[in-house]
Amino acid sequence: MVPPKAAGQYTLKANEMGLAEHKRIGPLSVIVLAFAMSVAAFSLISCTHAEHAQPDAVKVYKTKTGKSITISETHPVGQSLSTIEISTRDLAHHFREIYEDRDPISDVFVADIDGNGFDEIYIITTSAGSGSYGTVLGLASNKDKSLSIIHFPEIQDGDVNFEGYMGHDTFRIEGQKLVRLFPIYTQGDTNIKPTGGIRKLVYGLYPGEAMWQLKIEKSEPLNNP
């Protein structure tokens, strides 16, 4: 039987050992806890980025020859700019391109404008804000073997076709042509009230030396869209 004094000394030493062990393990526990919290925070951030990277919409468009073109759109830095991914899987040469910092998609057309028997795809993008400036991201089929970019001409200073132009574009397919409509602004007009009527531009598709080209074939004023 342990004498009371010895037992008390034993208990004291045990407590001291436990305290020492606690002091030795304490900082390590703090480090482990901090590491665990960092991992949790990183996982939360990664999850948040993953959610933002999810496409708003993935759509598959079929051509008249039965080929599929997939288009997805995401907004990594906000709704006013898009990342657009275009891909195919059933052409002879697989196509996959990503276009960053583009205006959001407002419409998509599948049409054979040049009449060669193979559809092109025309992705219409429209800028955010009051101007609503439109442009075209187009791809042409090379006899279903591959896709090639279509050049859409930028507006040049002094171009009479765009006299009074301030955006607010609308695009559509009429027959085998791509049509662009926009209001004409005259001096003194406000953004919400143009008074010059409507301008209609008709584009045709032509082969070029380096890429396909959309070219204006006809320009005419209209009283109504």
C-alpha positions in Angstrom: 0.0 0.0 0.0 1.4 3.4 -1.0 1.8 5.8 1.9 -0.4 8.9 1.7 2.6 11.2 1.2 4.0 9.1 -1.5 0.7 8.9 -3.2 0.4 12.6 -3.1 3.9 13.0 -4.5 3.0 10.5 -7.2 -0.2 12.4 -8.1 1.7 15.7 -8.2 4.3 14.2 -10.5 1.6 12.7 -12.7 -0.1 16.1 -12.9 3.2 17.8 -13.7 3.9 15.2 -16.5 0.4 15.8 -17.9 0.9 19.5 -17.9 4.3 19.1 -19.5 2.7 16.8 -22.1 0.0 19.4 -22.7 2.5 22.1 -23.1 4.4 20.0 -25.6 1.4 19.0 -27.6 -0.5 22.3 -27.4 1.4 24.2 -30.1 1.3 21.2 -32.4 -2.5 21.1 -31.9 -2.7 24.7 -32.8 -0.7 24.1 -36.0 -2.9 21.1 -36.9 -6.1 23.1 -36.3 -4.8 26.1 -38.3 -3.8 23.7 -41.2 -7.3 22.1 -41.1 -8.9 25.5 -41.2 -6.7 26.6 -44.2 -7.7 23.4 -46.1 -11.3 24.0 -45.4 -11.1 27.6 -46.6 -9.2 26.6 -49.7 -11.8 23.9 -50.4 -14.6 26.5 -50.0 -12.8 28.9 -52.4 -12.2 26.1 -54.9 -15.8 25.1 -54.7 -16.9 28.6 -55.2 -14.7 29.0 -58.3 -15.9 25.7 -59.6 -19.5 26.9 -59.3 -18.7 30.1 -61.2 -17.0 28.1 -63.9 -20.1 26.0 -64.5 -21.6 26.9 -67.9 -24.8 28.9 -67.9 -26.0 26.8 -70.8 -24.6 24.0 -73.0 -26.4 23.7 -76.3 -25.9 21.3 -79.2 -26.7 22.5 -82.7 -27.3 20.1 -85.6 -26.4 20.9 -89.1 -28.4 19.6 -92.1 -25.7 17.0 -92.7 -26.2 15.7 -89.2 -23.1 17.1 -87.5 -23.2 18.4 -84.0 -21.7 21.7 -82.8 -21.6 22.3 -79.0 -21.5 25.8 -77.6 -21.1 26.6 -73.9 -21.0 30.0 -72.2 -19.6 30.9 -68.8 -19.0 34.3 -67.0 -15.9 33.9 -64.9 -15.5 37.7 -64.3 -19.1 38.8 -64.3 -22.2 38.8 -66.5 -21.0 41.5 -68.9 -18.2 39.3 -70.3 -18.4 35.7 -71.5 -16.0 32.8 -72.1 -17.4 30.9 -75.1 -16.3 27.4 -75.9 -17.1 25.7 -79.3 -16.4 22.1 -80.0 -17.3 19.2 -82.3 -16.8 15.5 -82.0 -18.1 14.0 -85.3 -16.0 15.9 -87.9 -12.9 14.3 -89.4 -10.8 16.8 -87.4 -12.0 17.5 -83.9 -12.5 21.2 -83.3 -12.3 22.8 -79.8 -11.7 26.5 -79.3 -12.2 28.8 -76.3 -12.9 32.5 -76.8 -12.4 34.6 -73.7 -13.6 38.1 -72.8 -16.4 38.2 -75.4 -19.7 39.9 -75.2 -22.5 37.7 -74.0 -24.3 35.5 -76.6 -27.7 36.9 -77.7 -28.5 34.5 -80.5 -27.2 31.6 -82.6 -28.0 30.7 -86.2 -27.2 27.6 -88.3 -27.4 28.4 -92.0 -25.8 27.6 -95.3 -25.3 31.2 -96.5 -22.9 30.4 -99.3 -25.1 27.5 -100.6 -22.3 24.9 -100.7 -24.3 22.3 -99.0 -22.7 22.6 -95.6 -24.1 24.7 -92.8 -22.1 27.5 -91.0 -22.8 28.6 -87.4 -23.2 32.2 -86.5 -23.0 33.2 -82.8 -24.3 36.7 -82.2 -22.9 38.5 -79.3 -24.2 41.8 -77.8 -22.3 44.1 -75.5 -23.8 44.9 -72.1 -24.9 48.4 -71.4 -27.0 51.0 -73.2 -25.2 50.6 -76.6 -26.0 46.9 -77.2 -23.3 46.7 -79.9 -23.6 43.5 -81.8 -21.0 41.4 -83.6 -20.7 37.9 -85.1 -18.5 35.0 -84.2 -18.9 32.7 -87.1 -17.5 29.3 -88.1 -17.7 27.6 -91.5 -17.6 23.9 -92.3 -14.9 22.7 -94.7 -17.1 20.0 -96.2 -17.6 18.5 -92.7 -13.9 17.8 -92.3 -13.1 20.7 -90.0 -14.3 24.2 -89.0 -12.7 27.5 -89.9 -13.3 31.0 -88.4 -15.3 33.4 -90.5 -14.0 37.0 -90.6 -16.7 39.5 -89.6 -15.5 43.0 -90.7 -15.1 45.8 -88.1 -16.8 49.1 -88.6 -14.4 51.6 -90.3 -14.4 55.3 -89.8 -16.1 57.0 -92.7 -18.1 53.9 -93.8 -21.3 55.3 -95.2 -23.1 52.1 -94.3 -22.8 53.0 -90.7 -23.6 56.7 -90.8 -25.7 57.5 -87.7 -24.8 54.1 -86.1 -24.9 53.9 -82.3 -25.4 50.2 -81.7 -28.7 48.4 -80.9 -28.0 45.8 -83.5 -30.4 43.0 -84.5 -29.3 40.0 -86.6 -31.4 37.4 -88.4 -31.2 35.0 -91.4 -33.2 35.9 -94.5 -33.1 33.3 -97.2 -29.4 32.6 -97.6 -28.2 35.9 -96.2 -27.2 37.3 -92.8 -29.1 40.5 -92.2 -28.2 43.2 -89.7 -30.6 45.9 -88.6 -29.9 49.0 -86.5 -31.5 52.4 -85.8 -30.0 55.4 -87.5 -29.3 58.4 -85.2 -29.4 61.9 -86.3 -27.8 64.9 -84.6 -29.5 65.7 -81.3 -31.1 62.3 -80.9 -31.0 60.6 -77.5 -30.0 57.0 -77.0 -33.5 55.9 -76.4 -35.1 57.9 -79.3 -33.4 57.6 -82.7 -35.2 59.4 -85.5 -33.4 58.4 -88.7 -35.2 55.2 -89.4 -33.6 51.7 -89.7 -30.6 50.7 -91.7 -30.6 47.1 -93.2 -27.3 45.5 -94.2 -27.2 42.2 -96.1 -24.1 40.1 -95.7 -22.9 37.3 -98.0 -20.2 34.7 -97.3 -17.2 34.4 -99.5 -14.0 32.3 -99.4 -10.8 34.4 -98.7 -7.1 33.7 -99.0 -6.7 33.0 -95.2 -10.3 32.6 -94.0 -14.0 32.9 -95.0 -15.3 36.4 -95.2 -18.6 38.1 -94.5 -19.1 41.0 -96.8 -21.8 43.6 -97.2 -23.7 43.0 -100.4 -26.5 45.5 -99.9 -27.4 48.5 -97.7 -30.8 50.1 -97.6 -32.7 52.4 -95.3 -36.1 51.2 -93.9 -38.9 53.0 -92.1 -39.5 50.0 -89.9 -37.4 46.9 -88.9 
